[in-house]
Every structure is written in structure tokens, then in C-alpha cells.
């Protein structure tokens, strides 16, 4: 088991081929929050990963501020994906 924060283990550790699960314990909430989440997920989803299946967990309490923040970030991510692809028909849920 390896535990570490994004600033400590986010870049240059070279463990992406060994990851089985990623646990998001916090919601990054800054103007560039999407830019912080992407590297977290990209490491475990790397083609170098030797595991066929991996899991990404996001912890929150139902009805809490964390749940609201994760939902807001998901909406922003979908909007940016629509903008990049130019496909305005993709529903936001």
C-alpha cells in the first residue's frame, strides 16, 4: 500500500504501472480544479499499468458540500469536453 498526496506523489514517482485503486479523499476546489484531477486519474489509467482492472473511488457524504462540489466539477468537465469536441448534443444529465 502506498499513500500520498497529489503534490508528493503526483509527478515523477513512476508507480503508475503498479496502481490498482485510486482514492480521492478530498475535492480540489480551485480555479484549476479540473487540471488537478486529470493527473490524479491519468496515472492509474496509464497504458503502462499492468493491471487489467483498476478502480477510482471518490468519497463524500450524501447531501454534503463535497457531493455538491464533485457534481459541479463533473458538470464543468462535461462542458469542457463538449467545447473541445464541438458536440453540443451531449447531455449534461
N, CA, C and O atoms as a MOPAC input file, in Angstrom:
PM7 MOZYME 1SCF
protein

 N      0.84800 1    -1.16500 1     0.00000 1
 C      0.00000 1     0.00000 1     0.00000 1
 C      0.89700 1     1.23200 1     0.00000 1
 O      1.90900 1     1.29400 1     0.69900 1
 N      0.49900 1     2.19600 1    -0.79400 1
 C      1.21800 1     3.45300 1    -0.89500 1
 C      0.22500 1     4.58200 1    -0.72300 1
 O     -0.75400 1     4.66400 1    -1.46400 1
 N      0.46000 1     5.44700 1     0.23400 1
 C     -0.40300 1     6.59600 1     0.47200 1
 C      0.37700 1     7.87400 1     0.25900 1
 O      1.52100 1     7.98700 1     0.69900 1
 N     -0.23000 1     8.83600 1    -0.41000 1
 C      0.44800 1    10.10600 1    -0.62100 1
 C     -0.48400 1    11.13100 1    -1.22600 1
 O     -1.50200 1    10.79000 1    -1.82900 1
 N     -0.13100 1    12.36500 1    -1.06200 1
 C     -0.93600 1    13.45600 1    -1.61300 1
 C     -0.55300 1    13.69200 1    -3.07100 1
 O      0.47300 1    13.19900 1    -3.54100 1
 N     -1.38100 1    14.44500 1    -3.77500 1
 C     -1.09600 1    14.76800 1    -5.16700 1
 C      0.23800 1    15.50700 1    -5.30700 1
 O      1.02300 1    15.16600 1    -6.19100 1
 N      0.52300 1    16.51200 1    -4.46000 1
 C      1.81700 1    17.18500 1    -4.60800 1
 C      3.02200 1    16.26700 1    -4.33800 1
 O      4.07800 1    16.44100 1    -4.94600 1
 N      2.86900 1    15.30300 1    -3.44000 1
 C      4.00000 1    14.42500 1    -3.10300 1
 C      4.18800 1    13.27400 1    -4.08300 1
 O      5.32000 1    12.91800 1    -4.41100 1
 N      3.08800 1    12.68800 1    -4.55400 1
 C      3.18700 1    11.51900 1    -5.42600 1
 C      2.62400 1    11.75100 1    -6.82200 1
 O      2.55600 1    10.81600 1    -7.62000 1
 N      2.22100 1    12.97400 1    -7.13100 1
 C      1.56300 1    13.24700 1    -8.39900 1
 C      2.45200 1    13.21500 1    -9.61200 1
 O      1.97700 1    12.90000 1   -10.70300 1
 N      3.71900 1    13.52500 1    -9.47100 1
 C      4.59700 1    13.60800 1   -10.62800 1
 C      5.94400 1    12.97100 1   -10.32500 1
 O      6.53700 1    13.22500 1    -9.27600 1
 N      6.42100 1    12.15200 1   -11.23700 1
 C      7.78100 1    11.64500 1   -11.15800 1
 C      8.03200 1    10.46100 1   -10.25200 1
 O      9.19200 1    10.10500 1   -10.04100 1
 N      7.00700 1     9.83200 1    -9.70500 1
 C      7.24900 1     8.69300 1    -8.82300 1
 C      7.38500 1     7.38700 1    -9.58800 1
 O      8.02400 1     6.45300 1    -9.10400 1
 N      6.79600 1     7.30500 1   -10.77000 1
 C      6.94400 1     6.12600 1   -11.61300 1
 C      6.22900 1     4.89200 1   -11.09100 1
 O      6.68600 1     3.77400 1   -11.33100 1
 N      5.13100 1     5.06300 1   -10.39100 1
 C      4.40300 1     3.91000 1    -9.85800 1
 C      3.12300 1     3.60800 1   -10.63400 1
 O      2.35900 1     2.72700 1   -10.24000 1
 N      2.87700 1     4.32800 1   -11.73000 1
 C      1.61000 1     4.16000 1   -12.43700 1
 C      1.39300 1     2.74300 1   -12.95600 1
 O      0.24800 1     2.34400 1   -13.17000 1
 N      2.44900 1     1.98000 1   -13.16200 1
 C      2.27700 1     0.61000 1   -13.64000 1
 C      1.90100 1    -0.35600 1   -12.51900 1
 O      1.60000 1    -1.51900 1   -12.78900 1
 N      1.91300 1     0.09900 1   -11.27900 1
 C      1.60700 1    -0.76000 1   -10.14100 1
 C      0.27300 1    -0.44800 1    -9.47000 1
 O     -0.12400 1    -1.15600 1    -8.54500 1
 N     -0.41600 1     0.57600 1    -9.90600 1
 C     -1.62200 1     1.02600 1    -9.21700 1
 C     -2.81700 1     0.11900 1    -9.48900 1
 O     -3.02900 1    -0.33100 1   -10.61500 1
 N     -3.59100 1    -0.14000 1    -8.44300 1
 C     -4.79600 1    -0.95000 1    -8.54300 1
 C     -6.02500 1    -0.09600 1    -8.24100 1
 O     -7.07500 1    -0.27900 1    -8.85600 1
 N     -5.90000 1     0.83100 1    -7.30200 1
 C     -7.03700 1     1.67000 1    -6.91800 1
 C     -6.54400 1     3.07000 1    -6.56800 1
 O     -5.44100 1     3.25200 1    -6.05200 1
 N     -7.38500 1     4.04200 1    -6.86100 1
 C     -7.11900 1     5.44100 1    -6.52900 1
 C     -8.27200 1     5.92800 1    -5.66700 1
 O     -9.43700 1     5.75000 1    -6.02300 1
 N     -7.95500 1     6.53300 1    -4.54800 1
 C     -8.97000 1     7.02200 1    -3.62500 1
 C     -8.85200 1     8.53300 1    -3.50600 1
 O     -7.84400 1     9.04400 1    -3.01700 1
 N     -9.88200 1     9.25100 1    -3.95200 1
 C     -9.93900 1    10.69900 1    -3.80100 1
 C    -10.57900 1    10.98900 1    -2.44300 1
 O    -11.77200 1    10.75100 1    -2.25700 1
 N     -9.80400 1    11.49400 1    -1.50900 1
 C    -10.32900 1    11.78800 1    -0.18000 1
 C    -10.79100 1    13.22700 1    -0.04400 1
 O    -11.48000 1    13.57800 1     0.91400 1
 N    -10.41300 1    14.05800 1    -1.00200 1
 C    -10.80800 1    15.46000 1    -0.95700 1
 C    -11.26900 1    15.89900 1    -2.33700 1
 O    -11.03700 1    15.22300 1    -3.33900 1
 N    -11.92100 1    17.03400 1    -2.35800 1
 C    -12.36000 1    17.62400 1    -3.61800 1
 C    -11.51100 1    18.86100 1    -3.85100 1
 O    -11.62300 1    19.83000 1    -3.10100 1
 N    -10.66100 1    18.85100 1    -4.87600 1
 C     -9.90800 1    20.07200 1    -5.14100 1
 C    -10.86800 1    21.17900 1    -5.57700 1
 O    -11.69000 1    20.98100 1    -6.47200 1
 N    -10.76000 1    22.30700 1    -4.95800 1
 C    -11.67600 1    23.39000 1    -5.29300 1
 C    -10.89700 1    24.67700 1    -5.48700 1
 O    -10.81500 1    25.52500 1    -4.59800 1
 N    -10.33700 1    24.79400 1    -6.65900 1
 C     -9.59200 1    25.97700 1    -7.07000 1
 C    -10.02600 1    26.29700 1    -8.48800 1
 O    -10.72700 1    25.50000 1    -9.11000 1
 N     -9.63200 1    27.42900 1    -9.00300 1
 C    -10.00000 1    27.72000 1   -10.39600 1
 C     -9.54000 1    26.64600 1   -11.37400 1
 O    -10.20100 1    26.41400 1   -12.38600 1
 N     -8.43200 1    25.99600 1   -11.09500 1
 C     -7.91300 1    24.96000 1   -11.99300 1
 C     -8.13600 1    23.55700 1   -11.42400 1
 O     -7.29700 1    22.67600 1   -11.61400 1
 N     -9.24900 1    23.34200 1   -10.73300 1
 C     -9.52100 1    22.05100 1   -10.09400 1
 C     -9.52400 1    20.90900 1   -11.10400 1
 O     -9.02300 1    19.82400 1   -10.80600 1
 N    -10.07900 1    21.13400 1   -12.28900 1
 C    -10.08400 1    20.07600 1   -13.29800 1
 C     -8.66600 1    19.69400 1   -13.70400 1
 O     -8.39000 1    18.52900 1   -13.99100 1
 N     -7.77400 1    20.67000 1   -13.72700 1
 C     -6.38100 1    20.39200 1   -14.07000 1
 C     -5.68400 1    19.59400 1   -12.97900 1
 O     -4.68100 1    18.93400 1   -13.25000 1
 N     -6.19000 1    19.63700 1   -11.75900 1
 C     -5.60200 1    18.85500 1   -10.67200 1
 C     -6.13700 1    17.42800 1   -10.65400 1
 O     -5.41500 1    16.50100 1   -10.28700 1
 N     -7.38200 1    17.24500 1   -11.04300 1
 C     -7.97500 1    15.90600 1   -11.04100 1
 C     -7.41900 1    15.05600 1   -12.17700 1
 O     -7.17200 1    13.86300 1   -11.99800 1
 N     -7.22400 1    15.65700 1   -13.33100 1
 C     -6.75800 1    14.90900 1   -14.50400 1
 C     -5.46200 1    14.14400 1   -14.24000 1
 O     -5.40100 1    12.95600 1   -14.55600 1
 N     -4.41800 1    14.76900 1   -13.67200 1
 C     -3.20100 1    13.99700 1   -13.42500 1
 C     -3.41300 1    12.87500 1   -12.40800 1
 O     -2.76600 1    11.83100 1   -12.49400 1
 N     -4.30300 1    13.08000 1   -11.45800 1
 C     -4.58700 1    12.01900 1   -10.48200 1
 C     -5.11800 1    10.78300 1   -11.20300 1
 O     -4.65000 1     9.66900 1   -10.96700 1
 N     -6.09500 1    10.98500 1   -12.08000 1
 C     -6.71800 1     9.86100 1   -12.77600 1
 C     -5.84300 1     9.31200 1   -13.88900 1
 O     -5.85100 1     8.10700 1   -14.13900 1
 N     -5.09700 1    10.16300 1   -14.55500 1
 C     -4.27000 1     9.73200 1   -15.68400 1
 C     -3.21800 1     8.71800 1   -15.26600 1
 O     -2.92400 1     7.78600 1   -16.01400 1
 N     -2.65100 1     8.88900 1   -14.08600 1
 C     -1.62100 1     7.95800 1   -13.61900 1
 C     -2.11200 1     6.52900 1   -13.55400 1
 O     -1.44200 1     5.61400 1   -14.03200 1
 N     -3.27800 1     6.33300 1   -12.96600 1
 C     -3.80000 1     4.97200 1   -12.81900 1
 C     -4.35400 1     4.43200 1   -14.14000 1
 O     -4.37200 1     3.21900 1   -14.34900 1
 N     -4.80500 1     5.31400 1   -15.03000 1
 C     -5.36300 1     4.88800 1   -16.31100 1
 C     -4.29900 1     4.78000 1   -17.40300 1
 O     -4.62600 1     4.60100 1   -18.57600 1
 N     -3.04900 1     4.88700 1   -17.02200 1
 C     -1.93500 1     4.83200 1   -17.96900 1
 C     -1.86400 1     3.47700 1   -18.67500 1
 O     -2.14200 1     2.44400 1   -18.06500 1
 N     -1.49300 1     3.47800 1   -19.95900 1
 C     -1.32100 1     2.20100 1   -20.65800 1
 C     -0.18100 1     1.36800 1   -20.07800 1
 O     -0.09800 1     0.16700 1   -20.33600 1
 N      0.68800 1     1.99000 1   -19.30400 1
 C      1.78300 1     1.26100 1   -18.66100 1
 C      1.29800 1     0.37500 1   -17.51900 1
 O      2.01600 1    -0.52600 1   -17.08200 1
 N      0.07300 1     0.62900 1   -17.03000 1
 C     -0.43800 1    -0.12300 1   -15.89300 1
 C     -0.57600 1    -1.59500 1   -16.26700 1
 O     -1.16200 1    -1.92800 1   -17.29700 1
 N     -0.03300 1    -2.47400 1   -15.42700 1
 C     -0.03900 1    -3.90800 1   -15.71500 1
 C     -1.32500 1    -4.59400 1   -15.27200 1
 O     -1.52600 1    -5.76900 1   -15.57900 1
 N     -2.18800 1    -3.90100 1   -14.56900 1
 C     -3.44500 1    -4.48300 1   -14.09400 1
 C     -4.54600 1    -4.25800 1   -15.12700 1
 O     -4.68200 1    -3.16400 1   -15.67500 1
 N     -5.32400 1    -5.29900 1   -15.38400 1
 C     -6.39700 1    -5.18600 1   -16.36800 1
 C     -7.53300 1    -4.30700 1   -15.86600 1
 O     -8.14800 1    -3.58100 1   -16.64600 1
 N     -7.81400 1    -4.36800 1   -14.57700 1
 C     -8.89000 1    -3.57200 1   -14.00000 1
 C     -8.34800 1    -2.70200 1   -12.88000 1
 O     -7.55700 1    -3.15500 1   -12.05200 1
 N     -8.77700 1    -1.46200 1   -12.86300 1
 C     -8.41300 1    -0.53100 1   -11.79800 1
 C     -9.69000 1     0.14500 1   -11.31100 1
 O    -10.71000 1     0.13500 1   -12.00000 1
 N     -9.62400 1     0.72800 1   -10.13100 1
 C    -10.80200 1     1.37900 1    -9.56000 1
 C    -10.43700 1     2.79000 1    -9.11800 1
 O     -9.33800 1     3.03700 1    -8.62200 1
 N    -11.38200 1     3.71200 1    -9.30600 1
 C    -11.22400 1     5.08400 1    -8.82900 1
 C    -12.39900 1     5.37600 1    -7.90900 1
 O    -13.55700 1     5.29400 1    -8.31800 1
 N    -12.08900 1     5.71900 1    -6.66200 1
 C    -13.11300 1     5.99100 1    -5.65600 1
 C    -13.08800 1     7.47400 1    -5.29000 1
 O    -12.02700 1     8.08200 1    -5.15200 1
 N    -14.27300 1     8.03200 1    -5.13900 1
 C    -14.42500 1     9.41500 1    -4.66900 1
 C    -15.33500 1     9.36800 1    -3.44600 1
 O    -16.48700 1     8.94300 1    -3.53000 1
 N    -14.80300 1     9.81100 1    -2.31400 1
 C    -15.55600 1     9.73500 1    -1.07100 1
 C    -16.28500 1    11.03500 1    -0.77900 1
 O    -15.74100 1    12.13000 1    -0.92000 1
 N    -17.55000 1    10.87300 1    -0.36100 1
 C    -18.34500 1    12.03100 1     0.02100 1
 C    -19.52800 1    11.54200 1     0.84200 1
 O    -19.86100 1    10.35700 1     0.83100 1
 N    -20.14500 1    12.45200 1     1.54000 1
 C    -21.36000 1    12.15800 1     2.28000 1
 C    -22.53500 1    12.70100 1     1.48200 1
 O    -22.50500 1    13.84100 1     1.01800 1
 N    -23.56700 1    11.88500 1     1.32300 1
 C    -24.72800 1    12.29600 1     0.54500 1
 C    -25.32500 1    13.58100 1     1.10100 1
 O    -25.53200 1    13.71200 1     2.30700 1
 N    -25.59400 1    14.51500 1     0.21700 1
 C    -26.16800 1    15.79200 1     0.61300 1
 C    -25.17600 1    16.77600 1     1.19700 1
 O    -25.56800 1    17.85000 1     1.65400 1
 N    -23.90000 1    16.43200 1     1.19100 1
 C    -22.88100 1    17.30700 1     1.77200 1
 C    -22.34700 1    18.29200 1     0.73900 1
 O    -22.69300 1    18.22600 1    -0.44100 1
 N    -21.51000 1    19.19500 1     1.19800 1
 C    -20.85000 1    20.14000 1     0.29200 1
 C    -19.94100 1    19.38100 1    -0.66500 1
 O    -19.83900 1    19.75400 1    -1.83300 1
 N    -19.27700 1    18.32200 1    -0.20000 1
 C    -18.41300 1    17.53400 1    -1.08100 1
 C    -19.19900 1    16.96500 1    -2.25900 1
 O    -18.72500 1    17.00100 1    -3.39500 1
 N    -20.38900 1    16.44400 1    -2.00000 1
 C    -21.21300 1    15.90200 1    -3.07800 1
 C    -21.53900 1    17.00100 1    -4.09700 1
 O    -21.47800 1    16.77500 1    -5.30500 1
 N    -21.88000 1    18.17400 1    -3.60200 1
 C    -22.17400 1    19.31300 1    -4.48400 1
 C    -20.94400 1    19.69700 1    -5.30500 1
 O    -21.05500 1    19.96000 1    -6.50200 1
 N    -19.77400 1    19.73000 1    -4.66900 1
 C    -18.55200 1    20.12000 1    -5.37300 1
 C    -18.18600 1    19.10400 1    -6.44700 1
 O    -17.80200 1    19.49300 1    -7.55000 1
 N    -18.29800 1    17.78900 1    -6.14400 1
 C    -17.99700 1    16.77300 1    -7.15400 1
 C    -18.95700 1    16.89500 1    -8.33600 1
 O    -18.54400 1    16.76500 1    -9.48900 1
 N    -20.23900 1    17.14400 1    -8.05200 1
 C    -21.22200 1    17.29300 1    -9.12100 1
 C    -20.91000 1    18.51600 1    -9.98000 1
 O    -21.03300 1    18.47200 1   -11.20400 1
 N    -20.51000 1    19.59700 1    -9.33600 1
 C    -20.15500 1    20.81400 1   -10.07100 1
 C    -18.94000 1    20.56600 1   -10.96300 1
 O    -18.91400 1    21.01000 1   -12.11100 1
 N    -17.93600 1    19.86300 1   -10.44300 1
 C    -16.75100 1    19.55800 1   -11.25500 1
 C    -17.09700 1    18.63500 1   -12.42000 1
 O    -16.54200 1    18.77700 1   -13.51000 1
 N    -18.01300 1    17.68800 1   -12.19700 1
 C    -18.43300 1    16.80900 1   -13.28700 1
 C    -19.12200 1    17.61800 1   -14.39100 1
 O    -18.88400 1    17.38800 1   -15.57700 1
 N    -19.96800 1    18.55300 1   -13.99800 1
 C    -20.65500 1    19.40000 1   -14.96900 1
 C    -19.65200 1    20.24300 1   -15.75700 1
 O    -19.76800 1    20.38000 1   -16.97500 1
 N    -18.66500 1    20.80600 1   -15.05200 1
 C    -17.62900 1    21.59500 1   -15.74000 1
 C    -16.84100 1    20.73000 1   -16.71300 1
 O    -16.53400 1    21.16800 1   -17.82200 1
 N    -16.51000 1    19.50200 1   -16.30800 1
 C    -15.73700 1    18.61000 1   -17.17100 1
 C    -16.51700 1    18.25600 1   -18.42700 1
 O    -15.95300 1    18.21500 1   -19.52000 1
 N    -17.81500 1    18.00100 1   -18.27700 1
 C    -18.63800 1    17.68900 1   -19.45300 1
 C    -18.71300 1    18.89400 1   -20.38900 1
 O    -18.63700 1    18.74600 1   -21.60800 1
 N    -18.86300 1    20.08000 1   -19.81600 1
 C    -18.90600 1    21.29400 1   -20.62900 1
 C    -17.60600 1    21.44700 1   -21.42200 1
 O    -17.63600 1    21.74100 1   -22.61700 1
 N    -16.47300 1    21.24900 1   -20.75900 1
 C    -15.18700 1    21.38100 1   -21.45600 1
 C    -15.03300 1    20.31100 1   -22.53500 1
 O    -14.47200 1    20.57800 1   -23.59800 1
 N    -15.53000 1    19.09600 1   -22.26800 1
 C    -15.46300 1    18.03800 1   -23.27800 1
 C    -16.32200 1    18.39900 1   -24.48400 1
 O    -15.92200 1    18.18100 1   -25.62800 1
 N    -17.51000 1    18.95600 1   -24.22400 1
 C    -18.37300 1    19.38300 1   -25.32600 1
 C    -17.70800 1    20.49200 1   -26.13400 1
 O    -17.76800 1    20.50100 1   -27.36400 1
 N    -17.08200 1    21.41300 1   -25.43600 1
 C    -16.42900 1    22.53300 1   -26.12400 1
 C    -15.26900 1    22.03900 1   -26.98000 1
 O    -15.06300 1    22.52300 1   -28.09300 1
 N    -14.51200 1    21.07500 1   -26.46000 1
 C    -13.37300 1    20.55000 1   -27.21600 1
 C    -13.80700 1    19.81200 1   -28.47200 1
 O    -13.20000 1    19.96400 1   -29.53100 1
 N    -14.86300 1    19.01200 1   -28.34800 1
 C    -15.29300 1    18.19700 1   -29.48000 1
 C    -16.23400 1    18.94300 1   -30.40700 1
 O    -16.40900 1    18.55500 1   -31.56300 1
 N    -16.84400 1    20.01500 1   -29.90600 1
 C    -17.80500 1    20.75600 1   -30.71600 1
 C    -19.15900 1    20.08700 1   -30.78300 1
 O    -20.02500 1    20.52000 1   -31.54300 1
 N    -19.36100 1    19.02700 1   -29.99200 1
 C    -20.62600 1    18.28800 1   -29.99500 1
 C    -21.54000 1    18.84000 1   -28.92000 1
 O    -21.38200 1    18.50600 1   -27.74600 1
 N    -22.48200 1    19.66800 1   -29.29500 1
 C    -23.37700 1    20.29100 1   -28.31800 1
 C    -24.57700 1    19.40400 1   -28.00200 1
 O    -25.43800 1    19.79700 1   -27.21500 1
 N    -24.65100 1    18.21800 1   -28.59900 1
 C    -25.79200 1    17.34800 1   -28.35000 1
 C    -25.59000 1    16.44100 1   -27.14800 1
 O    -26.52700 1    15.76200 1   -26.73000 1
 N    -24.39400 1    16.41400 1   -26.58600 1
 C    -24.13000 1    15.56800 1   -25.42000 1
 C    -24.83100 1    16.15700 1   -24.20800 1
 O    -24.54800 1    17.29300 1   -23.82700 1
 N    -25.74900 1    15.40200 1   -23.58900 1
 C    -26.48600 1    15.94700 1   -22.44900 1
 C    -25.59900 1    16.08000 1   -21.20500 1
 O    -24.64800 1    15.32000 1   -21.02400 1
 N    -25.92000 1    17.03400 1   -20.37200 1
 C    -25.17600 1    17.23300 1   -19.12500 1
 C    -25.79300 1    16.45000 1   -17.97800 1
 O    -25.28800 1    16.54600 1   -16.86000 1
 N    -26.81500 1    15.70800 1   -18.18100 1
 C    -27.54100 1    14.89000 1   -17.19600 1
 C    -28.68000 1    15.62700 1   -16.64100 1
 O    -29.40600 1    15.09900 1   -15.79800 1

